[in-house]
Amino acid sequence: MKERLNKEETKEVIGILLKTYPDAKSELNFSNPFELLIATILSAQTTDVQVNKVTEKLFKKYKTPEDFLKLTEEELREKIKSIGFYRNKSKNILATCKILVEKYKSKVPDTREELMELPGVGRKTANVVLSNAFGKDAIAVDTHVFRVSNRIGLANSDNVSDTERDLMEIIDKNMWSKAHHLLIFHGRRICKARKPLCEECPLTDYCLYYKKHSED
């Protein structure tokens, strides 16, 4: 059995996903790059729904890095404590805001290298910000993208960075950002972690996971 789909099959898969989820986009609520950066730091190992509940109140009062720096770590913790790893995230957010003020005149930088120097910002978070806030071509590999792309056969890797490389190789660059959202939507709605809803999936003609398990 083959390990990956080819470029033509990948195009077909992306086309089907586009028809299935025409409005696929970030499900984090934000109105500028700074809000997206904070929301994405908060979203690590937490649902977007939970993050949106917290940021709805947070962003009404705290709109800039300077606003956040008026808070102590304890005060910020209190405001985000319904989110996983809130202690660490509180520390990272304030450290990031300090750097934004001191080094970038309170603006969010728009290169991956600069973003990844900010506390709490890894490659995935940097790619989310580049793609959604600045319109740059990037594929952020979160848990859904990793699972779905390796199940279908768009990637064949056992780690996030190799999965990103596989996807960048096989998906046209101008579709990277859109493919990221399509794979997340599919992962949340059909290709679920514990029990994928294969009987509802429009990709069974292509999906290597489905083919393997339907043969068993």
Sequence and secondary structure as in RCSB ss.txt:
>XXXX:A:sequence
MKERLNKEETKEVIGILLKTYPDAKSELNFSNPFELLIATILSAQTTDVQVNKVTEKLFKKYKTPEDFLKLTEEE
LREKIKSIGFYRNKSKNILATCKILVEKYKSKVPDTREELMELPGVGRKTANVVLSNAFGKDAIAVDTHVFRVSN
RIGLANSDNVSDTERDLMEIIDKNMWSKAHHLLIFHGRRICKARKPLCEECPLTDYCLYYKKHSED
>XXXX:A:secstr
  SS  HHHHHHHHHHHHHH TT    S  SSHHHHHHHHHHHTTS HHHHHHHHHHHHHH  SHHHHHTS HHH
HHHHHTTSTTHHHHHHHHHHHHHHHHHHHTT    SHHHHHTSTT  HHHHHHHHHHHH        HHHHHHHH
HHTS   SSHHHHHHHHHHHS GGGHHHHHHHHHHHHHHTS SSS  GGG TTTTT HHHHHHHH 
